[in-house]
Amino acid sequence: MQENQPSFAERLQILQDPTVISTLTGIRHGVERETLRINPDGGLAQSPHQEALGAALTHEFITTDFSESLLEFITPPEVSVQKTISQLNDVHKFAVSNIGDERFWPMSMPCFIEDQDAIPIADYGTSNIGKMKKLYRVGLKNRYGSMMQAISGVHFNFSLPDEFWQQWLEKTTGEVANKDGISAAYFALIRNYRRFCWLIPYLYGASPAICGSFIKGKETNLPFKKLGRGTYYLPYATSLRMSDLGYTNSAQSDLNICYNQVDSYIASLRAAINQPSANYQQYAEKKDGEYQQLNANVLQIENELYSPIRPKQPTQSLEKPSDALQKRGVSYIEVRALDVNPFNAIGIEEQQFYFLDVFLLYCLTTPSDLMNAQQYDETEVNLSAVVDRGRDPALMLSNEQQSIGLSTWALQLFSDMQEVALVLDHANNTKRYTAALQHEKQKVLDPNLTPSARILQKLITQDCDNGTLGLALAEDYKQQLLDSDYAYSSAEYLAEHARLSIEKLGIIEQQDKVSFDDFLKDYFSASTTD
């Protein structure tokens, strides 16, 4: 089937078919934005998750990630970009109105943190599922250290409507749009995303500098330069968040997660979850009567797999993500390569939605061969190179073992993406998609326009620390959010939502009938779907 798949030009023609174009208005997005709560002096807030924000375990829109101080704001899937932006602003406004004089840290890399024990691990209450979530985070701290877990990002969720798949699959493969066909098409998109993923940190990477406290005691071969009192930077870096210093796990480099089919992906993921790790055996025993991790395997649970993109299917209570995928197929994809946008109070701006829609639809429209290990490694090397030195004019990437300059390859991609942007413009009766593409193309023509270059320029010209800049932005954004109006959710609605989440937490805690030891045994012994 791979050899006979239609060319890009043929698939583009199908995308332009009126029956296909008419379905593209149904693309849906959701956003998950992480941000640290900080004190007025820029230090990490030590206060617990405020009761006014609800229960982190059960709230749909406001939760915590690794730390009690690391908030995560979530929007439901919506067709309207403006609605999603407004919903995200609403939850930011509500949260900032209920945290006293604390602020939101506006960058991906953490603020000044004296040592990792000053990062409070998130607490989800006394229920077994709450204890499990906390223990998972204790395991992350023991395995990788808390500093890495205090990094923030923005996750962009993207899905195409059922009507699209019915038309697209019939016309491109002759297949019926069932869960297997849709999953296979999403995995084709994912493989192309991995091939071209280096473009995302180039365009949106905004973490070229870090606070010295982040690398204290760490060995690194990266040629850091210093500015201000304690900020370290790489002259051409785009996203240190995604570097080996940031949110990666070298222990996972040998896992061989397969992105060719949903079945091979699930099988390779499950193998990793069941693969004992000699490194993590040291945390296998209880310490002072408390567990130190969920288990001693390479991955405690599936969420521990670090990847710039994930296939997703919403899970039911206590359902493992791979079981959900196996039963119901891929429902949407989660783009995880976005730094927090430090030039925006909510961490992402409208234009990014339109570009990402074009980019992801391009990844779907472009033919996508299955990948072997060597091709997968090539994508990893390209991504790592752009993360560390993406703005270096001499940087060469590798495209199917052929050396190519970043800007040369990027401009080729933009030329093809222009065709996809025109289709989306036509479908939505707008010019926003081609305008977003043009905006991003300027960053390829002039690297000084990238967020990473703009941040560095501010730091270097002012000889100021990352923390000083971050704190000034945090104060500006706090006021901006407080001054903004609610668009979709009133303060009363969100307060009621918080109250109901606390009520729901109480019910869950009362319903537990087994000990935590038995709960964990049951969870990990539960057989996966045949």
C-alpha positions in Angstrom: 0.0 0.0 0.0 2.9 2.3 0.8 4.3 2.1 -2.7 1.0 3.0 -4.4 -0.1 5.8 -2.1 -1.1 9.0 -4.0 1.5 11.7 -4.4 1.4 15.1 -2.5 -0.1 16.7 -5.6 -2.8 14.0 -5.9 -3.6 14.2 -2.2 -3.8 18.0 -2.3 -6.3 17.6 -5.1 -8.4 15.4 -2.9 -8.1 18.0 -0.1 -9.5 20.6 -2.5 -12.5 18.4 -3.4 -15.7 20.3 -2.3 -16.9 17.3 -0.2 -13.6 17.3 1.7 -13.2 21.1 2.0 -16.7 21.5 3.5 -15.6 19.3 6.5 -12.5 21.3 7.4 -14.5 23.8 9.4 -14.9 21.0 11.9 -11.3 20.9 13.0 -11.2 21.2 16.8 -8.5 22.4 19.2 -7.9 22.3 22.9 -5.0 23.8 24.9 -3.2 22.7 28.1 -1.0 25.5 29.5 1.3 25.0 32.4 2.7 27.8 34.6 4.4 28.1 37.9 2.9 30.2 40.7 5.6 32.6 41.9 5.8 35.1 44.8 6.2 38.9 44.2 10.0 38.5 44.6 10.2 35.9 41.8 10.7 32.9 44.0 8.6 29.7 43.7 5.3 29.9 45.7 5.3 27.4 48.6 1.5 27.8 49.3 -0.8 24.8 48.7 -3.2 24.8 45.7 -5.8 27.4 46.7 -9.2 26.0 47.7 -10.9 28.7 45.6 -9.4 27.0 42.5 -11.2 23.8 43.4 -9.8 20.2 43.7 -6.9 19.5 41.3 -7.9 15.8 41.0 -11.4 16.5 39.8 -11.5 20.0 38.2 -11.9 19.9 34.4 -10.2 23.3 33.7 -7.8 24.0 36.5 -5.4 21.4 37.9 -1.8 20.9 38.9 1.0 19.1 37.1 4.1 17.8 38.9 4.2 20.4 41.6 1.6 22.0 43.9 3.0 25.2 42.5 2.7 24.2 38.8 -0.8 25.0 37.6 -2.3 23.6 34.4 -5.1 25.3 32.6 -7.2 23.2 30.2 -9.7 24.1 27.6 -12.3 21.7 26.1 -12.2 20.8 22.4 -13.7 23.7 20.3 -14.0 24.6 16.6 -13.6 28.3 17.2 -10.0 29.5 17.8 -11.4 32.7 19.3 -13.5 30.7 21.7 -10.6 28.6 22.9 -8.4 31.7 23.4 -11.2 33.4 25.4 -11.8 30.3 27.5 -8.1 30.1 28.3 -8.1 33.7 29.2 -11.1 33.2 31.5 -9.5 30.5 33.5 -6.3 32.5 33.7 -8.2 35.5 35.0 -10.2 33.5 37.5 -7.0 31.8 38.8 -4.9 35.0 39.1 -7.9 36.6 40.9 -7.7 33.9 43.6 -4.0 33.5 44.3 -3.5 36.7 46.3 -0.3 38.5 45.5 1.2 35.5 43.6 1.8 35.7 39.8 2.2 33.3 36.9 5.7 32.6 35.7 5.6 33.5 32.0 8.4 31.3 30.7 9.0 27.6 30.1 12.2 27.3 32.1 11.7 27.6 35.9 12.3 30.8 37.9 15.1 30.9 40.5 14.8 27.8 42.7 17.4 27.3 45.5 17.2 23.5 45.4 14.9 20.8 44.2 13.5 20.1 47.7 11.9 23.6 47.5 9.6 22.3 44.8 6.5 21.0 46.6 5.1 17.8 44.9 1.4 18.0 43.9 -1.1 16.7 46.5 -4.4 15.2 45.3 -5.9 14.2 48.5 -6.4 10.9 50.4 -8.2 8.8 47.8 -6.2 5.8 46.3 -6.2 7.5 42.8 -5.0 10.7 44.4 -2.2 8.9 46.3 -1.2 7.1 43.1 -0.9 10.4 41.2 1.3 11.8 44.0 3.4 8.7 44.2 4.0 8.8 40.5 5.4 12.3 41.0 7.6 11.1 43.9 9.0 8.5 41.4 9.7 11.3 38.9 11.6 13.3 41.5 13.7 10.3 42.4 14.4 9.4 38.8 15.0 12.7 37.2 15.0 15.3 39.9 12.3 18.0 40.5 14.0 20.8 38.5 13.2 19.1 35.2 9.6 18.5 36.4 9.2 22.3 37.1 9.6 23.1 33.4 6.4 24.4 31.7 5.0 23.9 28.2 1.9 24.3 26.1 0.1 21.3 24.7 -1.9 21.8 21.6 -4.7 19.2 21.0 -5.9 18.8 17.4 -8.6 16.6 15.8 -10.3 16.3 12.5 -14.1 15.6 12.3 -15.6 12.2 11.5 -17.1 13.8 8.3 -13.6 14.6 7.1 -12.3 11.0 7.7 -15.3 9.5 5.8 -14.5 11.6 2.7 -10.7 11.5 3.0 -10.1 7.8 3.6 -12.6 6.8 0.9 -10.8 9.0 -1.6 -7.2 8.4 -0.6 -7.2 4.7 0.4 -10.6 3.4 -0.5 -11.1 2.4 3.1 -14.0 2.9 5.4 -13.6 5.5 8.1 -13.5 3.1 11.1 -11.3 3.3 14.2 -8.5 1.4 12.5 -8.5 3.5 9.3 -8.6 6.8 11.3 -5.9 5.6 13.6 -3.6 4.7 10.7 -4.1 8.1 9.2 -3.4 9.9 12.4 -0.2 7.8 12.7 0.8 8.8 9.2 0.4 12.4 10.3 2.5 11.7 13.4 5.3 10.2 11.4 5.5 13.3 9.2 5.3 15.5 12.3 8.3 13.7 13.6 10.1 14.3 10.3 9.4 18.0 10.3 9.1 18.6 14.1 12.4 20.6 14.2 10.5 23.5 12.6 8.4 23.9 15.8 11.2 24.8 18.2 12.7 27.0 15.5 9.5 29.0 15.1 8.2 28.9 18.7 11.2 28.0 21.0 11.5 30.7 23.6 14.0 29.2 26.1 17.5 30.0 24.9 18.6 31.0 28.4 18.2 29.4 31.9 18.7 30.4 35.5 22.0 29.1 36.9 20.2 27.3 39.7 18.8 25.0 37.0 22.2 23.5 36.1 23.8 23.7 39.5 25.6 20.4 40.1 24.8 19.1 36.6 27.5 18.0 34.1 27.0 19.5 30.6 29.1 19.8 27.5 27.1 22.6 26.1 29.1 25.8 25.6 27.1 28.1 27.8 27.8 31.8 28.1 26.9 33.9 31.1 25.2 37.2 31.5 23.7 39.2 34.4 24.2 37.7 37.8 23.4 34.1 37.0 21.8 33.5 33.6 23.3 31.0 31.2 22.5 30.9 27.5 23.5 29.3 24.2 23.9 32.0 21.4 21.9 30.0 18.8 19.6 27.9 21.1 15.8 27.9 20.5 14.3 25.7 23.2 16.5 24.5 26.1 13.3 23.1 27.5 13.5 20.4 24.8 17.3 19.9 25.2 19.0 17.1 27.1 19.0 19.6 30.0 15.2 19.9 29.8 12.3 17.7 29.4 13.9 14.6 27.9 14.8 11.3 29.3 18.0 9.7 28.1 17.0 6.4 29.7 14.2 6.3 27.2 16.4 6.5 24.1 16.6 2.7 23.8 12.9 2.1 24.1 12.3 1.9 20.4 8.7 3.2 20.5 7.2 2.5 17.1 5.1 5.0 15.4 4.2 3.0 12.3 0.8 1.6 13.4 -1.4 1.9 16.5 -0.8 -1.8 17.4 3.0 -1.5 17.2 2.9 1.7 19.2 0.8 0.1 21.9 3.0 -3.0 22.0 6.3 -1.0 22.2 4.8 1.3 24.9 3.5 -1.7 27.0 6.9 -3.4 26.7 8.6 -0.3 28.2 6.1 -0.2 31.1 7.0 -3.9 31.8 10.7 -3.6 31.3 12.6 -3.6 34.6 15.3 -0.9 35.0 18.5 -1.5 36.9 18.8 2.2 37.4 15.5 2.5 39.2 15.9 -0.7 41.3 17.5 1.5 44.0 14.0 3.0 44.7 12.2 -0.3 44.7 12.0 -0.6 48.5 9.9 1.6 50.8 11.8 4.3 52.6 10.6 5.3 56.1 7.5 3.2 55.4 6.7 5.1 52.2 6.9 4.0 48.6 9.5 5.8 46.4 7.9 5.1 43.0 5.0 3.2 41.5 7.4 0.4 40.3 11.0 -0.1 39.2 10.3 -0.3 35.4 11.7 2.0 32.7 8.4 3.7 32.7 6.2 3.7 35.8 3.1 4.4 33.7 2.5 5.4 30.1 2.5 9.2 30.8 6.2 9.0 31.7 7.0 8.6 28.0 8.4 11.9 26.8 7.5 12.6 23.2 7.0 15.8 21.1 3.6 14.4 20.0 1.2 11.8 21.4 -1.8 9.9 19.9 -4.7 10.3 22.3 -8.0 8.8 23.2 -9.9 10.1 26.2 -9.6 7.6 29.1 -12.4 6.4 31.4 -11.8 6.1 35.2 -8.6 4.1 35.9 -8.3 3.2 32.2 -4.8 3.0 30.9 -4.1 5.2 27.8 -3.0 2.3 25.7 -6.2 0.4 26.5 -8.2 3.4 25.5 -6.3 3.6 22.2 -6.7 -0.2 21.6 -10.4 -0.2 22.3 -11.5 3.1 20.6 -8.6 4.2 18.4 -7.0 7.6 18.0 -9.3 10.5 18.7 -6.9 13.4 18.6 -3.2 14.2 18.7 -1.4 16.2 21.3 1.4 18.5 20.1 3.9 18.8 23.0 6.8 20.7 21.4 5.6 24.2 22.2 7.4 26.4 24.7 5.3 28.8 26.7 5.0 32.0 24.6 6.5 34.6 26.9 5.1 37.5 24.8 1.5 36.5 25.7 -0.3 36.5 29.1 -1.9 33.1 28.4 1.2 31.5 26.9 -0.1 31.1 23.3 -1.4 33.5 20.7 -4.1 33.2 18.1 -1.7 33.1 15.1 -0.1 29.9 16.4 -3.4 28.1 16.1 -3.7 28.9 12.4 -0.1 28.0 11.6 -0.4 24.7 13.5 -3.6 23.8 11.7 -1.8 24.3 8.4 1.3 22.4 9.6 -0.6 19.4 10.9 -2.9 19.2 7.9 0.2 19.4 5.7 1.7 16.5 7.7 -1.5 14.5 6.9 -1.6 15.5 3.2 2.0 14.6 2.6 2.7 10.9 1.8 4.1 9.3 4.9 6.1 6.1 4.5 6.6 3.8 7.5 9.8 4.6 9.5 12.7 2.4 10.3 15.0 2.9 13.3 17.6 4.8 11.3 14.9 7.2 10.0 13.5 7.7 13.4 17.0 8.5 14.8 17.5 11.1 12.0 14.4 13.0 13.2 15.8 12.9 16.8 19.2 14.3 15.7 17.5 17.1 13.7 15.3 18.1 16.6 18.2 18.1 19.0 20.3 20.2 16.6 17.6 22.9 16.2 16.9 23.0 20.0 20.6 23.7 20.8 21.6 25.8 17.8 18.7 26.3 15.5 19.6 29.9 14.6 23.1 29.1 13.6 23.4 30.1 9.9 25.8 27.2 9.4 23.5 24.5 10.8 22.9 21.6 8.5 20.1 19.1 9.0 19.7 15.6 7.5 16.7 14.8 5.1 16.8 11.1 4.2 20.5 11.0 4.8 21.1 14.1 2.6 22.6 17.2 4.2 20.4 20.3 3.8 20.5 23.8 5.3 17.7 24.6 7.8 16.4 27.6 5.9 16.5 25.8 2.5 14.4 22.9 3.9 12.1 25.2 5.8 11.4 27.3 2.7 10.6 24.1 0.7 8.1 23.1 3.5 6.5 26.6 3.4 6.1 26.4 -0.3 4.1 23.2 0.0 2.2 24.4 3.1 1.1 27.5 1.2 -1.2 25.2 -0.8 -2.7 23.7 2.3 -3.2 27.2 3.8 -5.1 28.3 0.7 -7.4 25.3 1.2 -8.1 26.2 4.8 -8.6 29.8 3.9 -11.2 28.7 1.3 -12.9 26.4 3.7 -13.3 29.1 6.4 -13.8 32.1 4.1 -10.8 33.9 5.6 -7.2 34.9 4.9 -6.0 34.0 8.4 -4.2 30.8 7.5 -2.1 32.3 4.7 -1.4 35.3 6.9 -0.1 33.1 9.7 2.1 31.2 7.3 3.6 34.4 5.9 4.2 35.6 9.5 6.1 32.5 10.4 8.0 32.4 7.1 9.6 35.8 8.0 11.3 34.0 10.9 13.0 31.7 8.5 14.1 34.6 6.3 15.3 36.5 9.4 16.2 34.4 12.5 16.2 37.6 14.6 12.4 37.5 14.5 12.2 34.2 16.3 11.0 34.3 20.0 14.4 32.8 21.1 16.3 35.6 19.4 14.0 38.3 20.7 14.4 37.0 24.3 18.1 36.8 24.0 18.4 40.3 22.5 16.5 41.7 25.5 18.7 39.9 28.0 22.0 40.8 26.3 21.2 44.5 25.5 20.0 45.1 29.1 22.6 42.7 30.6 19.8 41.4 32.8 18.9 38.0 34.2 16.2 35.7 32.9 14.5 36.1 36.3 14.4 39.9 36.1 12.7 39.8 32.7 10.4 37.0 33.7 9.3 38.8 36.8 8.6 42.1 34.9 6.5 40.2 32.4 4.7 38.3 35.2 3.6 41.6 36.8 2.4 43.0 33.5 0.4 39.9 32.7 -1.2 39.7 36.2 -2.5 43.2 35.7 -3.5 42.6 32.1 -5.5 39.5 33.2 -7.2 41.2 36.1 -8.2 44.1 33.8 -9.6 41.7 31.1 -13.3 40.8 30.9 -14.7 37.3 31.2 -15.9 36.1 27.8 -17.5 32.7 28.2 -17.3 31.8 31.9 -18.2 34.2 34.6 -16.4 34.3 38.0 -19.6 32.8 39.5 -19.6 29.9 37.0 -15.9 29.1 37.7 -16.4 29.4 41.5 -19.3 27.0 41.3 -17.2 24.6 39.1 -14.5 24.8 41.8 -17.0 24.0 44.6 -18.4 21.0 42.6 -14.9 19.6 42.1 -14.3 19.7 45.9 -17.6 17.9 46.4 -16.7 15.3 43.8 -13.3 14.8 45.4 -15.0 14.1 48.8 -17.3 11.4 47.1 -14.2 9.7 45.5 -12.4 9.7 48.9 -15.4 8.1 50.7 -15.9 5.4 48.0 -12.4 3.8 48.5 -12.9 0.3 50.0 -9.4 -1.2 49.5 -6.0 -0.4 50.9 -3.5 1.6 48.8 -1.3 -1.5 48.6 -4.1 -3.6 47.1 -5.2 -0.7 44.9 -1.8 -0.5 43.3 -1.6 -4.3 42.9 -5.0 -4.3 41.2 -4.1 -1.5 38.9 -0.9 -3.0 37.6 -2.2 -6.6 37.4 -5.4 -5.6 35.5 -5.0 -7.3 32.2 -4.8 -5.1 29.1 -7.3 -5.6 26.3 -6.8 -8.6 24.0 
